[in-house]
Every structure is written in C-alpha cells, then in structure tokens.
Amino acid sequence: MMVAGLSRGQVADPNSDGSTSRMILDHYAKIQKIVNDAKDDIEKAAGGNKAAGTRVRTAMQDLKNAAQEMRAAILSAREQPKP
C-alpha cells in the first residue's frame, strides 16, 4: 500500500517538499484506508473464514505500522521550530 509516495514501513522526511501538517493528514488518510479496506474481511473472519482472518491480521499489522509512522511524524512536527 502506498500513500504520498511512501512504501510500507517507510517514514517520510519532514524536511522534504511537503508540509508537516500535510504529511500528518496523509498518514491519517492511510490509517482510515486500512481500516475501511479491512471491513469486509473482518466480517468474514467473524463468520469463521480463516483466509479472511489472515488478511485481517495482515491489515492490522499494516495499521500498527501506519500508526507508528504517524506518531513519528507528529513528534517530528513538534520538534520543528515554528516560523
């Protein structure tokens, strides 16, 4: 899954072209997409579908990584001096 040119597990450089607030919003959009995309598989997994359960576990790992990326972006934004 790619958002704003980032591959899975890759953290954006806060000193790149995009603004820090835009980067944070991109991370939030990525988190929303992961959750929304997993909805059908979550329902199938709740019904006992093992393959769907595997896809949900993968999506939850992606969610964890995306949340960590967003956390790093927020901490980075906090450390930057305001203009």
WOMOBEL-V590689 format. One record per pair of residues at least 24 apart in sequence whose C-alpha atoms are under 6 Angstrom apart, sorted by the first residue. I is the first residue (numbers start at 1). GAP is how many residues later the second one is. Records with the same first field share a line. If there is no record, write none. Layout:
I = GAP + GAP
This chain:
11 = 58
27 = 43
